[in-house]
Amino acid sequence: MNAPGEATRLLQALDGNDRSAADRLFAIVYDELHACAERNFRRQPHGHTLQPTALVHEAFMKLVGQTHIGWNSRAHFLAVAARAMRQTLIDHARRRATAKRGGDLCCLTLAADITPIADHDPELLDLDECLQRLAALDPRQGSVVELRFFGGMTIEEVAHVLGVSTTTVEADWRMARAWLRRELTRGDAS
């Protein structure tokens, strides 16, 4: 069991360019990051080519590769990790969508009984686009959605990360979900 504040101390060591701190930090936060990645994959189509472990590793490498972020706490790190996971999933979905449109053409002979496996989720790209618009209208609501949906954080954890009350987060969560539902439904009607 790690002493309270150990992750924060290691994050500060990362800012001081102590690269050995990254290995120790990874051991401390891995289970939380993996649980977050698994929650993200529950919403992905079956047969997704990116796996939770790969998502964790890719997001972690993005985060520790950055310098002078000024990590405030473990919660701050996990919030930024949620954003990194979101970006990784979005980038993966975009690459897959590009490939499906001929971005990585290769010759294949298809048998009549082969059914394509959906390994990207176009709805994820739609959600990302709507989430970007929401964040432009109300940055805090955008953060609440990102932390809840992609980070898997509880209302209390989001309130702590954003420095607001749980009541504020609950209200933002309700409003943001209603706005997103309307925007995503509007896109389906066109």
C-alpha positions in Angstrom: 0.0 0.0 0.0 1.4 3.4 -0.9 1.5 6.3 1.5 -1.0 9.1 0.9 0.5 11.7 -1.4 3.1 9.3 -2.9 1.7 9.8 -6.4 1.7 13.6 -5.9 5.3 13.4 -4.8 6.2 11.3 -7.8 4.4 13.7 -10.1 6.4 16.6 -8.7 9.5 14.6 -9.3 8.5 14.2 -12.9 8.3 17.9 -13.2 11.8 18.0 -11.9 12.9 15.7 -14.7 13.3 12.6 -12.4 12.6 10.0 -15.1 12.8 7.1 -12.6 9.7 8.6 -10.9 7.7 7.6 -14.0 8.2 3.9 -13.4 7.2 4.2 -9.7 4.2 6.3 -10.6 3.1 3.9 -13.2 3.0 1.1 -10.6 0.9 3.3 -8.3 -1.7 4.5 -10.8 -1.8 1.6 -13.2 -4.9 -0.1 -11.7 -6.9 3.1 -11.7 -5.9 3.9 -15.3 -6.7 0.4 -16.4 -10.1 0.5 -14.8 -10.8 3.8 -16.6 -9.7 2.2 -19.9 -11.9 -0.8 -19.4 -14.9 1.5 -18.7 -14.1 3.2 -22.0 -14.1 -0.1 -23.8 -17.4 -1.2 -22.5 -18.9 1.5 -24.8 -16.8 0.4 -27.8 -18.0 -2.0 -30.4 -16.9 -5.7 -30.1 -13.7 -6.4 -32.0 -12.1 -3.0 -31.4 -8.5 -3.2 -32.5 -7.2 -1.1 -29.6 -7.2 -2.8 -26.2 -7.4 -1.3 -22.6 -3.8 -2.1 -21.8 -2.6 -0.5 -24.9 -4.7 2.6 -24.2 -3.3 2.9 -20.7 0.3 2.6 -22.0 -0.2 5.1 -24.8 -1.9 7.7 -22.5 0.7 7.3 -19.8 3.5 7.8 -22.2 1.9 10.9 -23.5 1.5 12.3 -20.0 5.0 11.5 -18.6 6.6 12.7 -21.8 5.4 16.2 -21.2 7.4 18.5 -19.0 6.5 21.3 -16.7 2.8 20.5 -16.5 2.8 21.4 -12.8 0.8 18.4 -11.5 -1.3 19.4 -8.5 -2.3 16.0 -7.3 -3.1 12.4 -8.2 -6.7 13.6 -9.1 -5.3 16.2 -11.5 -3.1 13.5 -13.1 -6.1 11.2 -13.5 -8.2 14.0 -15.0 -5.5 14.7 -17.6 -5.2 10.9 -18.2 -8.9 10.8 -19.0 -8.3 13.5 -21.6 -5.3 11.6 -23.0 -7.4 8.4 -23.2 -10.2 10.3 -25.0 -7.7 11.7 -27.5 -6.1 8.3 -28.1 -9.5 6.8 -28.7 -10.5 9.6 -31.0 -7.2 9.5 -32.9 -7.6 5.7 -33.3 -11.2 6.1 -34.6 -10.1 8.7 -37.1 -7.3 6.5 -38.3 -9.6 3.6 -38.7 -12.2 5.8 -40.5 -9.5 7.0 -42.9 -8.4 3.5 -43.5 -11.9 2.4 -44.3 -12.1 5.1 -46.9 -9.1 3.8 -48.7 -6.4 5.5 -46.6 -4.4 2.2 -46.4 -5.5 0.4 -49.6 -4.5 -3.2 -50.1 -5.8 -5.9 -52.3 -8.1 -8.5 -50.7 -10.1 -11.4 -52.0 -13.3 -11.6 -50.0 -15.3 -14.7 -49.5 -19.1 -14.2 -49.7 -19.6 -15.4 -46.1 -17.2 -12.9 -44.5 -18.9 -10.2 -42.5 -16.9 -7.0 -41.7 -16.2 -6.4 -38.0 -16.9 -2.8 -36.8 -13.6 -1.9 -35.2 -14.2 1.8 -34.9 -17.1 3.7 -33.6 -18.3 6.6 -35.8 -20.5 7.6 -32.9 -17.4 8.3 -30.9 -16.3 10.8 -33.5 -19.7 12.4 -33.4 -19.6 12.5 -29.6 -16.1 14.1 -29.7 -17.3 16.8 -32.2 -20.3 17.6 -30.0 -18.1 17.6 -26.9 -15.8 20.1 -28.5 -18.8 22.4 -29.3 -20.1 22.0 -25.7 -16.7 22.8 -24.3 -16.6 26.0 -26.4 -20.1 27.0 -25.0 -19.4 25.9 -21.4 -15.9 24.7 -20.6 -16.8 23.4 -17.2 -19.7 21.2 -18.6 -17.3 19.9 -21.2 -14.8 19.0 -18.5 -17.5 17.3 -16.4 -18.5 15.1 -19.4 -15.0 14.3 -20.2 -14.1 13.3 -16.6 -17.3 11.3 -16.1 -17.6 9.7 -19.5 -13.9 9.1 -20.5 -12.4 9.2 -17.0 -15.1 7.2 -15.3 -14.9 9.6 -12.3 -17.6 9.9 -9.7 -19.5 13.1 -9.1 -17.4 13.6 -5.9 -14.1 13.1 -7.8 -15.1 15.5 -10.5 -16.1 18.1 -7.9 -12.7 17.7 -6.3 -10.7 18.0 -9.6 -12.7 21.0 -10.7 -12.8 22.7 -7.3 -16.6 23.0 -7.3 -19.5 21.5 -5.2 -21.0 18.2 -6.0 -24.3 20.0 -6.6 -22.7 22.1 -9.3 -21.3 18.9 -10.9 -24.6 17.2 -10.8 -26.3 20.2 -12.4 -23.6 20.5 -15.1 -23.8 16.7 -15.7 -27.6 16.8 -16.2 -27.4 19.9 -18.5 -24.5 18.5 -20.5 -26.2 15.1 -21.1 -29.4 16.8 -22.2 -27.5 19.1 -24.6 -25.4 16.2 -26.0 -28.5 14.0 -26.4 -30.2 16.8 -28.4 -27.1 17.5 -30.5 -26.5 13.8 -31.2 -30.1 13.1 -32.0 -30.2 16.2 -34.3 -27.3 14.6 -36.2 -29.2 11.4 -36.6 -32.2 13.2 -38.1 -30.2 14.7 -40.9 
